Amino acid sequence: MDKTVTFSFRSSSFEATGATETFHFKELGLDGDMDDEAMKIQIDKIFQAWVRDKLNISFSIVIDEDE
């Protein structure tokens, strides 16, 4: 049986902002035999990229240290 993952998000701040999409593991380059923790990490990374793409946003984090 082919494994799938469904990504979904909704915004409570912006009306009509949300999406849902289902992918086969193969589409995402995921190996269904990965250990559960490794799979969760990979799926989380893919999900974050999917949300950024859907919202068409970019961001950066800058950490500065005084010398």
C-alpha positions as CSV (number, residue, x, y, z in Angstrom):
1,M,0.0,0.0,0.0
2,D,1.3,3.5,-0.9
3,K,1.7,5.8,2.1
4,T,0.4,9.4,1.9
5,V,0.7,12.5,4.0
6,T,-1.8,15.4,4.0
7,F,-0.7,18.9,4.7
8,S,-3.2,21.5,5.9
9,F,-3.2,25.0,7.3
10,R,-5.8,27.7,8.1
11,S,-5.3,31.2,9.3
12,S,-7.5,32.7,12.1
13,S,-6.0,36.1,11.3
14,F,-6.6,36.3,7.6
15,E,-10.0,35.3,6.1
16,A,-10.0,32.6,3.4
17,T,-6.3,31.8,3.9
18,G,-5.7,28.1,4.0
19,A,-4.9,25.0,2.0
20,T,-5.0,21.2,2.1
21,E,-3.0,18.9,-0.2
22,T,-2.2,15.2,-0.1
23,F,1.1,13.8,-1.4
24,H,2.4,10.2,-1.9
25,F,5.6,9.6,0.0
26,K,7.3,8.9,-3.3
27,E,6.4,12.4,-4.6
28,L,8.1,13.9,-1.6
29,G,11.2,11.6,-1.9
30,L,10.3,9.9,1.4
31,D,11.2,6.3,2.2
32,G,8.3,4.6,3.9
33,D,10.8,2.3,5.8
34,M,12.5,5.3,7.6
35,D,12.5,5.2,11.3
36,D,9.5,7.2,12.8
37,E,11.6,10.0,14.3
38,A,13.6,10.6,11.1
39,M,10.4,10.5,9.1
40,K,8.7,13.1,11.4
41,I,11.7,15.4,11.0
42,Q,11.7,15.1,7.2
43,I,7.9,15.6,7.0
44,D,8.1,18.7,9.2
45,K,10.8,20.3,7.0
46,I,8.7,19.5,3.9
47,F,5.6,20.9,5.5
48,Q,7.3,24.2,6.5
49,A,8.5,24.6,2.9
50,W,5.0,23.8,1.6
51,V,3.4,26.5,3.8
52,R,6.0,29.1,2.9
53,D,5.3,28.3,-0.8
54,K,1.5,28.5,-0.4
55,L,1.7,31.8,1.5
56,N,4.4,33.1,-0.9
57,I,6.5,34.3,2.1
58,S,10.2,34.4,2.8
59,F,11.9,35.1,6.1
60,S,15.3,35.2,7.8
61,I,16.6,34.9,11.3
62,V,19.7,36.9,12.2
63,I,21.5,36.2,15.5
64,D,24.0,38.9,16.4
65,E,26.5,38.8,19.3
66,D,28.1,41.9,20.9
67,E,31.8,41.5,21.2
